């Protein structure tokens, strides 16, 4: 089972991204938050395998949220998006971004980037990360 946390302060954006992510397979679950405090609560509750954070409207709180998530789990993959499309994969231990596939400009591209993040990260199971 794959758990994904979506952080976007735009309700429509969260809903749209959630619908796309749920199409990955029947084993995927998605939790979403509009802001940092709620996202930290949801991280603790769900221990996601991937965080997707919208950056187009994020202020400094968005980056503080990612740093706080990194304190909880230094290996958690974080995919930054703009208008729902992937722009950067944050490296495992810092906020230094690694570029995603340049062709990720559609729903297909987003799903491809998500699959790549999940397969490349080889994260421990959520229960192992929670320990």
SULBEL-V770230 format. One record per residue. N is the residue number from 0. RES is the residue in three letters. SS is DSSP state (@ for helix, = for strand, . for the rest). PSI is psi as a letter, one per 40 degrees, with the letter a starting at -180 (none if undefined). OMEGA is omega in degrees with one decimal (* if undefined). Layout:
[[N:RES:SS:PSI:OMEGA] [N:RES:SS:PSI:OMEGA]]
This chain:
[[0:UNK:.:h:180.0] [1:UNK:=:h:178.0] [2:UNK:=:h:-179.8] [3:UNK:=:h:175.4] [4:UNK:=:h:178.8] [5:UNK:=:h:176.7] [6:UNK:=:h:-179.8] [7:UNK:.:h:-178.4] [8:UNK:.:e:177.9] [9:UNK:.:h:-177.0] [10:UNK:@:d:-179.8] [11:UNK:@:d:178.5] [12:UNK:@:d:178.0] [13:UNK:@:d:-178.4] [14:UNK:@:d:-179.1] [15:UNK:@:d:179.7] [16:UNK:@:d:177.9] [17:UNK:@:d:178.4] [18:UNK:@:d:179.5] [19:UNK:@:d:-177.0] [20:UNK:@:d:179.0] [21:UNK:@:e:178.2] [22:UNK:.:e:179.4] [23:UNK:.:d:175.4] [24:UNK:.:i:-176.8] [25:UNK:.:e:-179.2] [26:UNK:.:e:-177.2] [27:UNK:=:h:173.0] [28:UNK:=:i:-178.4] [29:UNK:=:h:170.7] [30:UNK:=:i:-178.9] [31:UNK:=:i:-179.1] [32:UNK:=:i:179.2] [33:UNK:.:d:-175.1] [34:UNK:.:i:-172.0] [35:UNK:@:d:-176.2] [36:UNK:@:d:179.8] [37:UNK:@:d:-179.6] [38:UNK:@:d:177.5] [39:UNK:@:d:176.4] [40:UNK:@:d:-179.0] [41:UNK:@:d:176.0] [42:UNK:@:d:-178.5] [43:UNK:@:d:-178.6] [44:UNK:@:d:-171.1] [45:UNK:@:e:-176.7] [46:UNK:.:g:-174.8] [47:UNK:.:i:175.9] [48:UNK:.:e:-177.2] [49:UNK:=:i:172.2] [50:UNK:=:h:174.7] [51:UNK:=:h:-175.9] [52:UNK:=:h:177.1] [53:UNK:=:h:-177.3] [54:UNK:.:e:-172.8] [55:UNK:.:d:-179.0] [56:UNK:.:e:-176.4] [57:UNK:.:h:171.7] [58:UNK:.:a:-176.2] [59:UNK:@:d:-179.9] [60:UNK:@:d:-179.6] [61:UNK:@:d:179.2] [62:UNK:@:d:174.0] [63:UNK:@:d:178.1] [64:UNK:@:d:179.2] [65:UNK:@:d:177.8] [66:UNK:@:d:178.7] [67:UNK:@:d:175.2] [68:UNK:@:d:177.9] [69:UNK:@:d:177.1] [70:UNK:@:d:179.1] [71:UNK:@:d:-175.8] [72:UNK:.:h:-175.7] [73:UNK:.:e:-177.1] [74:UNK:.:e:-178.4] [75:UNK:.:h:177.5] [76:UNK:=:h:179.1] [77:UNK:=:h:177.8] [78:UNK:=:h:177.4] [79:UNK:=:h:179.7] [80:UNK:=:i:172.5] [81:UNK:=:h:-175.6] [82:UNK:.:f:177.1] [83:UNK:.:e:-179.8] [84:UNK:=:i:-176.3] [85:UNK:=:h:176.3] [86:UNK:=:d:-177.7] [87:UNK:=:i:169.5] [88:UNK:=:h:-179.3] [89:UNK:=:h:-177.7] [90:UNK:.:i:-169.6] [91:UNK:.:d:-171.3] [92:UNK:.:e:-178.5] [93:UNK:.:a:173.1] [94:UNK:.:e:177.2] [95:UNK:.:h:-175.4] [96:UNK:=:i:171.4] [97:UNK:=:h:-177.5] [98:UNK:=:i:173.6] [99:UNK:.:a:179.8] [100:UNK:.:h:-178.3] [101:UNK:.:e:-178.3] [102:UNK:.:e:-176.3] [103:UNK:.:g:-176.6] [104:UNK:.:f:-178.3] [105:UNK:.:i:175.2] [106:UNK:@:d:178.3] [107:UNK:@:d:179.2] [108:UNK:@:d:178.2] [109:UNK:@:d:179.8] [110:UNK:@:d:177.5] [111:UNK:@:d:179.0] [112:UNK:@:d:178.6] [113:UNK:@:d:179.2] [114:UNK:@:d:178.8] [115:UNK:@:d:178.9] [116:UNK:@:d:-177.4] [117:UNK:@:d:-178.6] [118:UNK:@:d:-179.5] [119:UNK:@:d:-175.0] [120:UNK:@:d:-175.8] [121:UNK:.:f:-176.1] [122:UNK:.:i:172.3] [123:UNK:.:i:179.7] [124:UNK:.:i:-179.4] [125:UNK:@:d:-179.2] [126:UNK:@:d:178.2] [127:UNK:@:d:178.0] [128:UNK:@:d:-178.2] [129:UNK:@:d:-176.0] [130:UNK:.:none:*]]
